[in-house]
Amino acid sequence: MNINPFDIIKNLGNLQNKVGEIQEKLGNLSVVGSSGGGMVTVTMNGRFEVLAVGIAPEVVDPRDPEMLQDLVRSAVSDALFRIKEAIRAEMPGLAGGLNLPPGMMGL
C-alpha cells in the first residue's frame, strides 16, 4: 500500500476546517437548564460555556447560602444534560461525513 504524505497533509487541512465549522455551530447551539421550578436558570452553549445565570430574588437568603449553591449546581447540571442531548441530536448534521466514533466528545 502506497501512502502519499501529501494526501495525509491535505486531509488534515480538510479535517481542521471541518472541526472549525463544528466548533462554530456548537457555539450557536444554546440551551437553558433550570432548578427550583425555574427560580435559577443557566444558559449554556454547545462549547459548554455558561452564557447567562438567572437567579430569582426570592431564593437569595443570606441565612441559607447552601440552598442557593444547591440550586445553582442543579441548574448547571441540568444545562449540561440538556446541551449534551442537543449535541447528540445535532451531531450527524454537525459532523457532516466525518464518521466520528460513538462516544466522541464525551457524549
N, C-alpha and C positions, 0 to 999 in steps of 0.2 A: 504494500500500500504506500503510495507516494503522498506525502503531506507537504503542501506548499505553505511555507511560513507566511507568505504574503496574504494568502486566503485567511489564515488564522487572524492576522492583524486586521484585515478588512472586516471580518466577522465580529471581532472585539469592538471595533468602532461602531458597527451597527448596533451591537448589544448595548454599548454605552449610551447611544442616542435613545434607544428604546427604554432603558432604565430611567433616563432623564424625563421622558414623556410620562412614564408611570408615576414618577415622583410628583410631577406637576399635577396629574389627575388626582392623586391621593391628597394633595394639598387642597384641592377643590371639594373633596368629599367632606361632609360635615354631619355630625350627629349631636343630639343633646341627651345627656344622662341626667337622671334626677333621683332625689330621695326625699323622704319626709312629705310625700304627696305633692311634690313639685316645689317645696319650700327652698330646696337647694338644687341648683342646676349647674351642669358643667357642659360646655360646648367644646367638642374636640374634632380635629380634622384627621384625615387618613394617614398623616405622618405622626399621629399620636401626640400632637401638640395641643395643649389646652388653650383655647381661644378666648373663652369667657367663663366667668363664675358668677352665678347669681345667688344671693342669699336674702331671703325674706327677713325683714327687721324683727319679726316676732320670734325667730329662732335664735336671736343673739341675746343670750342670757349670761351676763358676766359671772353669775354664780355657778353656771354649769357649762364650762367651755368644752368638756368632754362630749356633750351631746352634739354640739356644732362640729367638732372634729369628726365624730362618727358619721354625721350627715354628709360632710364634705367627702370623706373617704368613700362612703357608699355611692355618692353621685359620680365620683371619678371611676369607681369600679363599674358602675352601670354604663358610663360613657365608653369605657374600654371594651366592654362586652358588645355594645351596640356598634362601635366602629369596626371591630373585628368581624362581626356578622355582615356589615355593609361591604367591607373589603372582600370577604368570601363571595358575596353575591356579585360583586363587580369584577372580580379577578379575571374571569375569562375574557371580558371585554378590555380590561386594562392591559393584560399581558399580551394580547393580540398576536398569538402564534409563537410566543417564546417557549411554550411547553414546559412551564415551571413545574417542578415536582410537588406532590401534595405535602403540605406542612411548611412550604416556603414562607418566609417572613413570620414564622411562629404562629401561623393561623391554622 
